[in-house]
Amino acid sequence: MQKILIPIVLLFSVLIYGQEEATYSKRVLEDTEVDLLFSYYDQDGDNAAVTGGEGTQELTDVTSTIVVKMPLNNDDVLTVDVGISAYTSASSSNVNPLDGDFNKAVNPFNASSGASKSDKLIHFKASYEHSSEDRNKIVGASLYAAKEYDYSSVGVGASYAYLFNEKNTELSISGQVFLDKWKPQYPIELRQGFFDSRVTGTYSPNFTEFSDENRNTYSVSLGLSQILGKKVQGSLFADIIVQNGLLSTPFQRVYFGDVNDFFIDDFQLADGVEILPDNRVKIPIGGRLNYYISDAFVVRSYYRFYTDDWGITSNTASIEIPIKLNNVFTLYPTYRFYNQTESEYFYEKEAAVSTLDYYTSDYDLSEFISHQYGAGLRYKDIFAKQRVFGFGLKTIDVRGTMYNRDNGLDSFIVSLGATFVNVN
């Protein structure tokens, strides 16, 4: 980790030192800005991976985030992003459906009340950007850390953007590294010392704990943005993402078709947990096209093609049409379409056999089509006339989105965001 941090510190030092002799230029960011973000998410379905592809997927998540953007001088901006996400999951509660009570009746469609039912994810990100005096070059670096009960992550990133052709064209490249670590939580019946008198027969799953608890992710992104005319702007991007380490989720059960079934009440005990390759390469390629129709209408479109070496290919297409109602309010309806093919390692419940090398019943890796519908309303006051604790209210965004898959997963999310600017 020191080998990664030292170059970033040196980069910061060089950038800051380079400012000392710079002549005056317009500030990249005039004043400190604060973004307050809040969201509420709810989902339901019947294909929980925790219970081998069959069981409740009920989950609620509440997330709060604060983002502070601070100009350090004319050319440099520091951004700090801190957030906490608290969720309650009926699905993950069934990592241990008994909750220590060996007399209760259990089944995969009911939530338990154990410790695995809820958790919190805390994240922190700090990013630094330096713009050249002519504003044609932007260099950035970032640090990231996140922690929840059974998972932790640290990351670093760097980026470079070059604007030319009178700033009508922008080329960019960025890279990120995430070093993650699991604290594996296996299904209760696979842990040493498990016993329940209601199990008939000899329950002896073929299970071995994972020896590698690390997951590493490396990504490189290339981007090209071009102003194509007075009313049209387009951009293209291509990424390559390489992952290695423990890419399986330790608490997601699998049931084999060639192994006897064992139950406690209506809850089937695991034959094992999902086993996936310890390497994965992902390649998304896509673009955006924005068309200005009039002062009242803009069309924003997006398309992405994705492929990986686990056998998944997908297509994503979305459209957003901001409608300016007046000088301060904008309505923006949105629609997103997505489809994907099935991973070669995906099997429905009891379709896999124990002699396979890799297998999962996680429906996120199955074939499906999804639709997402939403709308938002934005309030924007460029003069920030409304004041809160000395900060002017610049924007408020309220958005609602409905999502559904053709395999039965449904969800909705409501989000609220507000931007304040220092006007003192």
C-alpha positions in Angstrom: 0.0 0.0 0.0 2.9 2.4 0.7 4.2 1.9 -2.8 0.8 3.2 -4.0 0.4 6.1 -1.6 4.0 7.6 -1.9 3.6 8.5 -5.7 0.3 10.1 -5.0 1.7 12.2 -2.2 4.6 13.2 -4.5 2.1 14.1 -7.2 0.1 16.3 -4.9 3.4 18.1 -3.8 4.5 18.7 -7.4 1.1 20.1 -8.4 0.9 22.4 -5.4 4.5 23.6 -5.8 3.8 24.3 -9.5 1.1 26.9 -8.5 3.5 29.2 -6.7 4.7 31.1 -9.8 1.4 31.0 -11.7 -0.2 34.2 -12.8 -3.7 35.2 -12.1 -6.5 33.3 -13.9 -10.2 32.7 -13.3 -10.8 30.2 -10.5 -11.9 26.7 -11.5 -14.4 26.8 -8.6 -15.4 30.1 -7.2 -16.7 29.1 -3.8 -17.0 26.1 -1.6 -20.0 23.9 -2.5 -21.8 21.3 -0.3 -24.0 18.6 -1.7 -26.3 16.8 0.7 -27.7 13.5 -0.7 -30.3 11.1 0.6 -32.0 8.1 -0.8 -34.5 5.4 0.2 -34.4 2.0 -1.7 -36.8 -0.9 -1.4 -36.9 -4.2 -3.3 -38.7 -7.5 -3.4 -38.4 -10.8 -5.3 -38.3 -14.6 -4.9 -34.9 -15.6 -6.2 -32.5 -14.9 -3.3 -29.0 -16.1 -3.8 -28.5 -16.5 -0.1 -31.0 -19.4 -0.2 -29.8 -20.9 -3.5 -31.9 -19.0 -5.9 -35.3 -19.5 -4.2 -36.5 -17.3 -1.3 -37.3 -13.7 -0.3 -35.2 -10.9 -1.8 -36.8 -8.2 0.4 -34.4 -5.4 1.2 -34.5 -1.8 2.3 -31.6 0.7 2.2 -31.3 4.2 3.5 -28.2 6.2 2.3 -27.0 9.6 3.4 -24.0 11.3 1.8 -22.3 14.7 2.1 -19.9 16.0 -0.6 -17.8 19.1 0.0 -15.9 20.7 -2.9 -13.3 23.3 -1.8 -11.2 25.6 -4.0 -7.7 25.6 -2.6 -6.6 28.4 -5.0 -7.3 29.4 -8.6 -6.4 26.1 -10.0 -6.9 23.4 -7.4 -10.0 21.8 -6.0 -10.3 19.3 -3.2 -13.5 17.2 -2.9 -14.4 15.1 0.1 -17.2 12.5 -0.1 -18.4 10.8 3.1 -21.5 8.6 3.3 -23.3 5.9 5.3 -25.7 3.3 4.0 -27.8 1.3 6.4 -29.8 -1.7 5.1 -32.2 -4.3 6.4 -32.3 -7.5 4.3 -34.7 -10.4 4.7 -32.5 -12.3 2.3 -29.2 -11.9 4.1 -31.0 -12.6 7.4 -31.2 -16.2 6.3 -27.4 -16.7 6.5 -28.6 -17.9 9.9 -32.3 -18.5 9.7 -32.4 -20.1 13.2 -31.0 -17.0 15.0 -29.8 -19.4 17.7 -33.4 -20.5 18.4 -33.3 -24.2 17.3 -37.1 -24.6 18.1 -38.5 -22.0 15.6 -40.0 -23.0 12.3 -38.1 -21.7 9.3 -38.4 -21.4 5.6 -36.6 -19.4 2.9 -39.4 -16.9 2.3 -39.5 -15.6 5.8 -37.0 -13.2 7.3 -35.1 -14.1 10.5 -34.2 -11.5 13.1 -30.5 -12.3 13.5 -27.4 -10.1 13.2 -27.1 -10.7 9.5 -30.4 -9.1 8.8 -28.9 -5.6 8.9 -25.6 -3.8 8.3 -24.0 -0.5 7.6 -21.6 0.5 4.9 -19.4 3.6 5.6 -17.4 5.1 2.8 -14.9 8.0 2.4 -13.4 9.4 -0.7 -11.0 12.4 -1.2 -10.1 13.6 -4.7 -7.9 16.4 -5.8 -7.9 18.1 -9.2 -5.4 20.6 -10.7 -6.1 22.6 -13.8 -3.4 24.2 -15.9 -3.4 27.9 -16.2 -4.9 27.8 -19.7 -7.5 25.3 -18.4 -6.6 22.8 -21.2 -5.1 20.1 -18.9 -6.7 18.6 -15.7 -4.8 16.2 -13.5 -6.5 14.3 -10.7 -5.9 11.8 -7.9 -8.2 10.1 -5.4 -8.2 8.0 -2.3 -11.1 5.7 -1.2 -12.0 3.6 1.8 -15.2 1.7 2.7 -16.1 -0.7 5.5 -19.0 -3.0 6.4 -19.2 -6.0 8.7 -17.9 -8.6 6.4 -16.1 -6.5 3.8 -13.6 -3.7 3.6 -12.1 -1.8 0.6 -9.3 0.7 0.0 -8.6 2.3 -3.4 -6.6 4.8 -5.2 -7.1 6.6 -8.6 -5.5 9.0 -11.0 -6.9 10.8 -14.1 -5.7 13.1 -16.8 -7.8 15.2 -19.3 -6.7 17.3 -22.3 -8.9 19.8 -24.0 -8.1 21.2 -27.4 -9.7 22.4 -30.6 -10.8 25.6 -28.7 -12.0 23.3 -25.9 -14.5 21.6 -28.3 -12.7 18.3 -27.9 -11.6 16.5 -24.7 -9.6 13.4 -24.3 -9.3 11.7 -20.9 -7.8 8.7 -19.3 -8.2 7.4 -15.7 -7.2 4.4 -13.7 -8.3 3.0 -10.4 -7.1 0.2 -8.0 -9.3 -1.3 -5.3 -7.9 -3.7 -2.7 -10.7 -5.4 -0.9 -10.8 -8.0 1.8 -13.6 -10.4 2.9 -14.4 -11.5 6.5 -16.3 -14.6 5.2 -19.7 -15.3 6.8 -20.7 -18.8 5.7 -24.2 -20.2 6.0 -24.8 -21.4 9.6 -25.2 -25.1 8.7 -21.7 -25.1 7.1 -20.0 -23.7 10.2 -18.1 -25.9 12.6 -20.3 -27.1 15.5 -23.7 -26.8 13.8 -26.2 -29.3 15.0 -30.0 -29.6 14.8 -32.0 -32.7 15.9 -34.6 -32.1 13.3 -32.2 -33.0 10.4 -32.8 -36.6 9.3 -30.1 -38.7 7.8 -26.4 -37.9 7.7 -25.8 -34.3 6.7 -22.2 -33.9 5.5 -21.8 -31.3 2.8 -18.8 -31.2 0.6 -17.6 -27.8 1.7 -14.2 -26.2 2.3 -13.6 -22.6 3.5 -12.0 -20.2 1.1 -8.3 -19.8 1.6 -8.0 -16.5 -0.3 -10.0 -13.7 1.3 -8.8 -10.9 -0.9 -10.4 -9.3 -4.0 -8.5 -6.9 -6.2 -9.9 -4.7 -9.0 -7.9 -2.8 -11.6 -9.6 -0.5 -14.1 -8.5 1.8 -17.0 -11.0 4.2 -18.7 -10.6 6.1 -21.9 -12.9 8.9 -23.0 -13.5 11.2 -25.9 -16.0 14.1 -25.7 -16.8 16.3 -28.8 -19.0 19.3 -29.4 -20.5 18.4 -32.8 -22.4 21.6 -33.4 -24.4 24.3 -31.7 -27.0 21.8 -30.6 -25.2 18.5 -30.4 -22.6 17.1 -28.1 -21.4 13.5 -28.1 -18.9 11.4 -26.1 -17.5 7.9 -26.3 -15.9 5.7 -23.6 -14.2 2.4 -23.3 -13.1 0.6 -20.1 -11.2 -2.5 -19.2 -11.7 -3.9 -15.7 -9.7 -6.8 -14.3 -10.6 -8.6 -11.1 -8.8 -11.4 -9.2 -9.1 -13.1 -5.8 -12.2 -14.2 -4.0 -14.9 -13.3 -6.5 -17.5 -15.7 -5.0 -19.8 -14.5 -2.2 -19.2 -16.8 0.8 -22.8 -16.8 2.2 -24.6 -17.6 -1.1 -25.9 -21.2 -1.0 -25.9 -23.8 -3.8 -28.0 -26.9 -4.1 -26.9 -29.8 -6.3 -29.2 -32.1 -8.3 -27.0 -35.2 -7.5 -26.9 -34.8 -3.7 -29.6 -35.8 -1.2 -31.7 -32.9 0.2 -31.7 -32.1 3.9 -34.2 -29.8 5.6 -35.0 -28.1 8.9 -38.7 -27.6 8.6 -39.1 -26.0 5.1 -35.6 -24.6 5.0 -33.2 -26.6 2.8 -29.6 -26.9 4.1 -26.8 -25.9 1.8 -25.0 -28.5 -0.3 -22.2 -25.9 -0.7 -21.7 -22.2 -1.5 -21.2 -20.7 -4.9 -17.8 -21.2 -6.5 -16.7 -18.8 -9.2 -13.4 -18.3 -11.0 -10.8 -16.2 -9.2 -10.3 -14.0 -12.3 -12.7 -11.9 -14.4 -12.2 -9.4 -17.2 -15.0 -6.9 -18.0 -15.1 -4.6 -21.0 -17.8 -1.9 -21.3 -17.9 0.4 -24.4 -20.5 3.1 -25.0 -21.4 6.7 -25.7 -23.7 9.6 -25.0 -25.4 12.0 -27.4 -27.1 15.2 -26.2 -29.3 17.2 -28.5 -30.5 20.7 -27.7 -34.0 21.1 -29.2 -34.9 24.5 -27.6 -34.6 26.5 -24.4 -37.3 24.2 -23.0 -36.2 20.8 -24.2 -33.0 18.8 -24.3 -32.6 15.1 -25.2 -29.9 13.1 -23.4 -29.3 9.6 -24.7 -26.9 6.9 -23.6 -25.9 3.4 -24.8 -23.4 0.8 -23.4 -22.4 -2.6 -24.7 -20.7 -4.9 -22.1 -19.0 -8.2 -22.3 -16.9 -10.3 -19.9 -15.1 -13.7 -19.9 -17.8 -15.3 -17.7 -20.1 -15.4 -20.7 -22.2 -12.3 -20.0 -23.0 -9.8 -22.7 -25.4 -6.9 -22.1 -26.9 -3.8 -23.7 -28.0 -0.7 -21.8 -29.9 2.2 -23.4 -31.4 5.2 -21.6 -33.0 8.5 -22.4 -33.6 11.6 -20.3 -35.6 14.6 -21.5 -35.2 17.6 -19.3 -38.2 20.0 -19.7 -37.6 23.5 -18.5 -40.9 24.7 -16.9 -39.6 28.2 -16.1 -36.4 29.9 -15.0 -36.0 27.8 -11.8 -37.9 24.5 -12.3 -37.0 21.6 -14.6 -38.8 18.3 -15.0 -36.8 15.4 -16.3 -38.5 12.0 -17.1 -36.2 9.1 -17.7 -36.3 5.6 -19.1 -33.6 2.8 -19.1 -33.6 -0.5 -20.9 -31.2 -3.4 -20.0 -30.8 -7.0 -21.1 -28.1 -9.5 -20.5 -27.2 -13.1 -21.4 -26.6 -15.8 -18.8 -23.2 -16.5 -17.3 -21.9 -19.9 -18.2 -21.6 -20.6 -14.4 -25.3 -19.9 -13.6 -27.6 -22.7 -12.6 -31.1 -22.7 -11.3 -31.7 -24.4 -8.0 -30.6 -28.1 -8.1 -29.6 -27.8 -11.8 -25.9 -27.9 -11.0 -24.1 -31.1 -10.1 -21.4 -31.5 -7.5 -18.7 -32.5 -10.0 -18.7 -29.0 -11.7 -15.7 -26.7 -11.1 -17.8 -23.5 -10.9 -21.5 -22.8 -10.1 -23.8 -20.2 -8.7 -27.5 -19.6 -8.4 -27.2 -15.8 -8.2 -29.9 -14.4 -10.5 -27.8 -11.3 -11.1 -25.8 -13.6 -13.4 -28.8 -15.1 -15.1 -30.4 -14.0 -18.4 -33.0 -11.2 -17.9 -34.5 -8.0 -19.2 -35.2 -5.0 -17.1 -37.0 -1.7 -17.4 -36.5 1.4 -15.3 -38.9 4.3 -15.3 -38.4 7.5 -13.4 -38.9 11.3 -13.2 -37.3 14.1 -11.3 -37.8 17.7 -10.5 -35.0 20.2 -10.2 -35.0 23.6 -8.6 -32.1 25.8 -9.6 -31.2 29.3 -8.5 -27.9 30.5 -9.9 -27.9 33.5 -7.6 -28.4 31.3 -4.5 -30.9 33.7 -2.9 -32.2 31.3 -0.2 -29.7 31.1 2.7 -29.1 28.3 5.2 -26.4 28.8 7.8 -24.6 31.3 5.6 -24.8 29.0 2.5 -26.9 29.8 -0.5 -29.2 27.2 -1.9 -28.2 26.5 -5.4 -30.2 23.4 -6.5 -32.6 20.9 -5.1 -33.3 17.6 -7.0 -36.1 15.1 -6.2 -36.2 11.9 -8.1 -38.3 8.7 -8.1 -37.5 5.6 -10.1 -39.3 2.2 -10.5 -37.4 -0.9 -11.7 -38.5 -4.3 -12.7 -36.9 -7.5 -14.1 -38.7 -10.2 -16.0 -37.5 -12.7 -13.4 -39.6 -11.1 -10.7 -37.4 -8.6 -9.0 -39.0 -5.3 -8.4 -37.7 -2.2 -6.7 -38.1 1.6 -6.3 -35.9 4.3 -5.1 -36.6 7.9 -4.0 -33.7 10.3 -3.8 -33.2 13.9 -2.7 -30.2 16.1 -3.3 -29.4 19.7 -2.5 -26.4 21.8 -3.4 -25.3 24.8 -1.2 -22.7 27.4 -2.1 -20.7 29.6 0.3 -21.8 33.1 -0.4 -20.0 34.9 2.5 
